[in-house]
Amino acid sequence: MEWEDLFFCCEYNENMKCLICSKTIHGILRSNIQRHYFTCHAEYAELKGIINIIIMIIIIIINNTEL
């Protein structure tokens, strides 16, 4: 899903889970995910391309036991 790359989140049950802070975002709505991302994690918004992918992999590894 493109939202994983854009907003550092993944599908979790019937919701989304933020890979940065592990918060559950209720409902799979782009507006909810986008609001959470830009409100809580705006510093990641400037990252693009390969840097974004590397950081997402690191976050997944760190949070792997929580997902």
N, C-alpha and C positions, 0 to 999 in steps of 0.2 A: 504494500500500500504506500502511496506517495507520502502519506501523512507521517510515516515513520521517518522519512528523510527530512521533511520540512519541520516537523514539530517534536521530534524525539519521543514518539509514543508508539505503543503497539496495542493491538486488540487484546482484551483481557476479559474473558467471559462475554458478557453483552455490553461491556463498557470499554473504555480505553485506559491504559495505564501509562503515566508519564515515566519515561526512562531516566529522567534526571532526578526527580524527587520521589518517585514511586507512588505518587498520589493517583487515586482512581478518579477518572473524569467520567461522570455519568452521561451515558448516551453517546452514540457514535455520530456526533454531529460536528462538522468542521468548525462551526462557530464556537462551540464549547471548547474544543481542543485549541483553536487559535487564540481564544481569549485567555485560557490558562497559560499558554506558552508566552504570549507577549506581556502578560501581567507578571508572571513569576520568573521567566527565564529570558528576558529580552536581550541579555548579553550574548546569547547564542545565535540570535537572528542574523548577525553579520557573517557568520561562518558559512562558507559555501564549498561545494564540491568534495574533494577528497578529505579535507580537514573535517567536514561535517560527518562523513562516514567513519573516519577513524575515531572521533569522539563518541559517536553513537556505539561503536563496537566496545570501546572501553567502558562506557556506562553500562552496557548490557552485561559485560563480564563482571563488573563490580556488583551489580544488582541481581545477578543470576540466581542466587539462592532465594531471593524475595519474589521472583516472578512465578 
